[in-house]
Amino acid sequence: MDRFTATYWIETDFPLEKAINMMAGEQSTGTFVKVPGETSKVLEQFAAKVETIKVLGEVKAPSLPFSRRFGGPILQAEVTLSWPLANVGFNLSNLMATVAGNLFELAPFSGLKLLDISIPEAFRKKYTGSKFGIEGTFQLAGVQGRPIIGTIIKPSVGLDAKSTAQQVKILVEAGLDFIKDDELMGSPTYNRFEDRVKASMKVINDHALRTGIMPMYAFNVSGSVDEMLARHDYVLEQGGTCIMASLNWVGLAALEKLAEHSQLPIHGHRNGWGLFSRHPAIGISFTALSKIWRLAGIDHLHVNGLRNKFCEPDESVLKSIQALQSPLWTKSDRALPVVSSGQWASQAFDTYNAVGNTELMYLCGGGIMGHPDGMVAGVNSIKEAWQAAIEGLDAAAAQAKFPSVKKAFEFFEK
């Protein structure tokens, strides 16, 4: 209970147990040579332990370039290490330095990927996870029995605050639940953050007064810590109900501070994710890193989508959705999966059948904005496709029932 673990996929032609012991030493008490302070007492209390080793097989060539050769068979294995909680305390940055750190550069390894992390329940003393998560976000959005349907302001950059608000007006009047800034949109001279928030929230607040429905807009607050806190406060002051941050670039410590301060759900954008995940022989899995982001306080997390425009396979996307819908500690801390990337009406059927529930956000940029009959028809096509999927209709039956869905298939399947 007072230890945490990390599981890795590794590849090495160094003697296997020696290579794994080197991992454990590098990330706890050891260095490249025995030092006087590395006493038996220190080792007993603070050294990482090798918990399991599972040999997966042998390959003919190293997976990564610049791999130093040691002459043995190139073995692949899955290994789990553990550390005492005392090594890091309640500190996410130190935790990541321990389970990742210099491991990816160690010479004996021609491949190393962090697959998963287990966190002792003692971490709950400081890290309770998502404040809003799935249940809180659905409640704020006023959505039941279907996914939260959303889009991204497009074009990603180039619109001023007035033009952004004009798009927002069309989208909320069409019945859209959620809108977000593109991650590229910060606070440029032609569309200052405060101007965009003020103009867009006037539209949303007016809509809420007329209809009683309050759509969410995730404004991109990414910046320095002080900028993010001030931008959060401005969104809150203007009546906004969501903010967004680029997780990989604002950093863990800044994210923790923002989450501690925030009274709004934080929409976590993982742009740059391919750096960690694209090569199977190096990096960090979504399963592992998403736990850290959730501990830091993120409420929503992007997971790509089925048949997405990126390189991530469907199996990986579904695994990510399942990971976020699983509790860290309790059901209330589950994070909302944001299904996105090249999504339109077609993938609603696959997604519902594969996931088996509607506890997700379905985010369509071009799938709404690019609909041949306009944005309103784009919104209708997504909502009606999901309605059809939930009713048990297939894509053909949905097209027969809903003209906007039929037109989407005719256009996007060209």
C-alpha positions in Angstrom: 0.0 0.0 0.0 2.9 2.4 0.5 4.5 1.6 -2.9 3.7 2.6 -6.5 4.5 0.6 -9.6 5.3 1.1 -13.2 5.0 -1.5 -16.0 7.3 -1.2 -19.1 7.8 -2.9 -22.4 11.5 -3.2 -23.0 14.0 -4.4 -25.6 17.6 -5.2 -25.0 20.5 -7.4 -26.1 22.2 -6.8 -22.7 21.9 -9.6 -20.1 18.2 -9.2 -19.3 18.2 -9.2 -15.5 21.3 -6.9 -15.4 19.5 -4.5 -17.8 16.4 -4.5 -15.6 18.4 -4.0 -12.4 20.1 -1.1 -14.2 16.6 0.4 -14.7 15.8 0.0 -11.0 19.1 1.5 -9.9 19.1 4.4 -12.3 15.6 5.5 -11.1 16.3 5.1 -7.3 19.5 4.6 -5.3 22.1 3.7 -8.0 24.4 5.2 -10.5 27.0 3.8 -13.0 29.4 2.9 -10.1 29.0 1.8 -6.5 29.1 4.8 -4.2 29.8 5.0 -0.5 26.4 6.2 0.5 24.6 3.3 -1.1 24.5 1.3 2.1 22.4 -1.8 2.7 20.0 0.3 4.9 19.5 2.8 2.1 19.0 0.0 -0.4 16.4 -1.7 1.8 14.4 1.5 2.4 14.7 3.3 -0.9 15.8 1.1 -3.8 13.4 0.3 -6.6 12.4 -3.4 -6.7 11.9 -5.6 -9.7 8.4 -7.1 -9.2 7.8 -9.1 -12.4 9.6 -10.0 -15.6 7.8 -11.6 -18.5 9.9 -12.5 -21.6 7.9 -11.8 -24.8 10.3 -13.1 -27.4 13.3 -12.4 -29.5 13.8 -10.2 -32.6 16.5 -10.0 -35.2 17.2 -6.2 -35.2 16.9 -3.4 -32.7 13.8 -1.3 -32.9 15.3 2.2 -32.3 18.2 3.9 -34.1 21.4 4.8 -32.2 21.1 1.6 -30.2 24.4 0.4 -28.7 25.0 -3.3 -29.3 26.1 -5.6 -26.5 26.3 -8.9 -28.5 23.5 -10.9 -26.9 20.1 -12.0 -28.3 17.7 -9.0 -28.6 15.0 -9.9 -26.2 11.7 -8.1 -25.6 10.0 -8.3 -22.2 7.4 -6.7 -20.0 8.7 -5.7 -16.6 7.2 -4.1 -13.5 9.2 -2.1 -11.0 8.0 -0.6 -7.7 9.2 2.2 -5.4 8.4 3.3 -1.9 6.1 6.3 -1.8 8.6 8.0 0.4 10.9 8.4 -2.6 8.6 11.0 -4.2 6.1 12.0 -1.6 2.9 13.5 -2.9 4.5 15.1 -6.0 3.5 14.4 -9.5 6.6 15.9 -11.1 8.8 13.8 -9.0 6.7 10.8 -9.6 7.1 11.2 -13.4 10.8 11.8 -13.0 11.0 8.5 -11.2 8.9 6.3 -13.5 10.2 7.9 -16.7 13.2 10.2 -16.3 16.4 9.0 -17.9 15.1 5.5 -18.6 14.5 6.2 -22.3 18.2 7.1 -22.8 19.9 4.1 -21.1 22.4 2.5 -23.5 21.4 -1.2 -23.0 17.9 -0.5 -24.3 16.9 -0.5 -28.0 13.3 0.0 -26.9 11.5 1.1 -23.8 7.9 2.2 -23.3 6.0 3.0 -20.1 2.7 1.1 -20.3 1.0 1.7 -17.0 1.3 3.2 -13.5 -0.4 2.1 -10.3 -0.9 4.8 -7.7 -1.3 4.0 -4.0 -4.5 5.1 -2.4 -2.4 7.3 0.0 -2.2 9.8 -3.0 -5.8 10.7 -2.3 -4.6 12.8 0.6 -3.5 15.4 -1.9 -4.9 14.3 -5.4 -8.6 13.7 -5.6 -8.7 13.7 -9.4 -11.3 15.4 -11.7 -13.6 17.9 -9.9 -16.3 17.7 -12.6 -15.4 14.7 -14.8 -18.1 12.8 -16.6 -21.1 13.4 -14.2 -20.3 17.0 -13.4 -19.8 18.0 -17.1 -23.1 16.3 -18.2 -24.9 18.1 -15.4 -23.5 21.5 -16.4 -24.2 20.9 -20.1 -27.8 19.8 -19.3 -27.4 16.6 -21.4 -28.9 13.2 -20.7 -29.1 9.9 -22.5 -26.7 10.8 -25.3 -23.2 12.1 -25.8 -22.3 15.8 -25.4 -22.1 17.0 -29.0 -19.5 19.7 -29.8 -17.4 21.4 -32.4 -14.3 23.6 -32.8 -14.3 27.1 -34.1 -13.1 27.0 -37.7 -10.9 28.2 -39.3 -8.7 27.5 -36.4 -7.0 30.9 -36.7 -7.8 34.1 -38.6 -11.3 35.0 -37.2 -11.7 38.1 -35.0 -13.9 38.1 -31.9 -17.0 39.4 -33.7 -16.7 36.6 -36.4 -16.2 34.0 -33.7 -19.3 35.2 -31.9 -21.3 35.0 -35.1 -20.3 31.4 -35.5 -21.2 30.7 -31.9 -24.7 32.2 -32.4 -25.5 29.9 -35.3 -24.2 26.9 -33.4 -26.0 27.4 -30.1 -29.3 28.3 -31.9 -28.9 25.0 -33.8 -28.8 23.2 -30.4 -25.1 22.4 -30.1 -24.0 21.5 -26.5 -20.3 22.4 -26.6 -17.9 24.7 -28.5 -14.1 25.0 -28.0 -11.3 27.2 -29.2 -8.9 25.4 -31.5 -5.6 24.8 -29.6 -3.9 27.2 -32.0 -6.1 30.1 -30.9 -4.5 31.9 -28.0 -4.7 35.7 -27.6 -3.5 37.1 -31.0 -3.7 40.8 -31.7 -6.6 40.4 -34.0 -8.6 38.3 -31.5 -7.6 39.0 -28.0 -8.7 36.5 -25.4 -10.8 38.9 -23.4 -12.5 40.2 -26.6 -13.4 36.7 -27.7 -14.7 35.6 -24.3 -16.8 38.8 -23.9 -18.3 38.6 -27.4 -19.0 34.9 -27.3 -20.4 34.8 -23.8 -22.8 37.6 -24.6 -24.3 35.3 -27.3 -24.4 32.3 -25.0 -25.8 34.2 -22.0 -28.5 35.7 -24.2 -29.3 32.3 -25.6 -29.5 30.9 -22.0 -31.9 33.6 -20.9 -34.2 32.9 -23.9 -34.2 29.1 -23.7 -32.9 28.1 -20.3 -30.2 26.1 -22.0 -26.5 27.0 -21.3 -24.1 25.6 -24.0 -20.5 25.2 -22.9 -17.6 27.0 -24.5 -14.0 25.9 -23.6 -11.9 29.0 -24.0 -8.1 28.2 -24.4 -6.4 29.7 -21.4 -3.0 28.2 -22.1 -0.1 30.5 -21.1 2.0 31.3 -18.1 0.6 30.3 -14.7 -0.5 33.9 -13.9 -2.1 34.3 -17.4 -4.1 31.0 -17.0 -5.4 32.0 -13.6 -6.4 35.5 -14.8 -8.0 34.1 -17.9 -10.0 31.5 -15.8 -11.2 34.3 -13.6 -12.3 36.3 -16.7 -14.2 33.4 -18.2 -15.9 32.8 -14.8 -16.8 36.6 -14.5 -18.4 36.5 -17.9 -20.5 33.5 -17.0 -18.5 30.9 -18.8 -18.7 27.2 -17.8 -15.4 25.7 -19.2 -11.8 26.4 -19.9 -9.2 24.5 -22.0 -5.4 24.0 -21.7 -2.8 22.4 -23.9 -1.5 19.7 -21.4 1.9 18.9 -22.9 3.0 22.5 -23.1 1.7 24.2 -19.9 3.3 21.5 -17.7 2.3 19.4 -14.8 3.0 22.0 -12.1 1.1 24.7 -13.9 -1.8 22.3 -14.5 -2.0 21.4 -10.9 -2.1 25.1 -9.9 -4.8 25.8 -12.5 -6.9 22.9 -11.3 -6.5 23.9 -7.7 -7.7 27.4 -8.6 -10.4 26.5 -11.1 -14.1 26.6 -10.5 -14.8 25.4 -14.0 -14.2 22.1 -15.8 -10.8 21.9 -17.5 -10.9 20.6 -21.1 -7.5 18.9 -21.6 -6.1 19.1 -25.1 -3.2 16.7 -25.7 -1.8 18.2 -28.9 1.8 16.9 -29.3 0.7 13.5 -28.1 2.3 11.7 -31.1 5.7 12.5 -29.5 4.9 10.1 -26.7 2.9 7.5 -28.4 3.5 7.1 -32.1 6.4 4.7 -32.0 5.7 1.4 -30.3 9.2 1.0 -29.0 9.5 4.3 -27.1 7.4 6.7 -25.1 4.5 6.6 -22.7 1.1 5.1 -23.2 -2.1 7.0 -22.8 -3.2 4.7 -20.0 -0.2 5.7 -18.0 0.0 9.5 -18.7 -3.8 10.0 -18.5 -3.7 8.9 -14.9 -1.2 11.7 -14.1 -3.3 14.3 -15.9 -6.4 13.2 -14.1 -4.6 13.3 -10.7 -3.5 16.8 -11.6 -7.2 17.7 -12.1 -8.2 17.5 -15.7 -11.9 16.9 -16.4 -12.0 16.1 -20.1 -9.3 14.4 -22.2 -9.0 14.0 -26.0 -8.7 10.4 -27.2 -8.9 10.8 -31.0 -11.8 8.8 -32.6 -12.6 5.8 -34.7 -11.3 6.1 -38.3 -9.6 9.3 -37.3 -7.5 11.6 -39.5 -4.4 10.7 -37.5 -2.4 7.5 -37.2 -3.9 6.0 -34.0 -5.6 2.7 -34.6 -9.2 2.2 -33.4 -8.2 -0.4 -30.9 -6.0 2.2 -29.1 -8.7 4.8 -29.2 -11.2 2.4 -27.6 -8.7 1.4 -24.9 -8.2 5.1 -24.1 -11.9 5.7 -23.7 -12.2 2.7 -21.4 -9.3 4.0 -19.3 -10.9 7.4 -18.8 -14.3 5.9 -18.0 -12.6 3.8 -15.2 -12.4 5.4 -11.8 -9.1 6.4 -10.2 -10.7 6.2 -6.7 -14.4 6.6 -7.1 -17.0 6.8 -9.9 -17.2 10.6 -9.5 -13.5 11.1 -10.5 -13.9 9.5 -14.0 -12.7 11.8 -16.8 -14.8 12.6 -19.8 -13.4 11.1 -23.1 -13.4 13.6 -25.9 -13.8 11.6 -29.2 -12.4 13.8 -32.0 -10.3 14.0 -35.1 -12.1 13.6 -38.5 -15.4 12.6 -36.9 -18.7 13.0 -38.7 -22.1 11.3 -38.6 -20.7 8.0 -39.9 -18.5 7.1 -36.8 -21.4 7.6 -34.4 -22.7 4.1 -35.1 -19.3 2.4 -34.7 -18.5 4.4 -31.6 -21.8 3.6 -29.8 -21.6 -0.1 -30.7 -17.9 -0.4 -29.6 -18.1 1.7 -26.4 -21.5 0.5 -25.3 -22.4 3.8 -23.6 -22.9 7.5 -24.2 -20.6 8.8 -21.5 -18.4 10.8 -23.8 -18.1 14.0 -25.8 -18.3 13.7 -29.6 -16.4 16.5 -31.1 -16.7 17.3 -34.9 -14.9 20.2 -36.5 -15.2 19.7 -40.3 -18.0 17.1 -39.7 -20.2 20.0 -38.6 -18.6 23.1 -40.1 -18.1 21.3 -43.5 -21.6 19.9 -43.9 -22.7 20.8 -47.5 -26.0 22.3 -46.2 -24.3 24.5 -43.6 -23.5 24.4 -39.9 -27.1 23.9 -38.7 -27.4 20.8 -40.9 -24.0 19.7 -39.6 -25.2 19.9 -36.0 -28.4 18.1 -36.9 -26.5 15.3 -38.7 -24.5 14.5 -35.7 -27.3 14.7 -33.2 -29.6 12.6 -35.4 -26.9 10.0 -36.2 -26.4 9.5 -32.5 -30.2 9.4 -31.9 -30.4 6.7 -34.6 -27.5 4.7 -33.2 -29.0 4.7 -29.7 -32.4 3.6 -31.2 -30.6 0.6 -32.7 -30.7 1.8 -36.3 -27.8 1.2 -38.6 -26.3 3.8 -41.0 -28.6 2.9 -43.9 -31.8 3.2 -41.8 -30.6 6.5 -40.3 -30.0 8.0 -43.8 -33.5 6.9 -44.8 -35.0 8.6 -41.7 -32.8 11.8 -41.5 -32.1 14.0 -44.6 -29.1 15.7 -42.8 -27.5 12.3 -42.1 -28.1 11.2 -45.7 -26.5 14.4 -47.1 -23.5 13.9 -44.7 -22.9 10.4 -46.1 -23.2 11.6 -49.7 -20.7 14.4 -49.1 -18.1 13.0 -46.7 -17.9 9.5 -48.3 -16.9 10.9 -51.7 
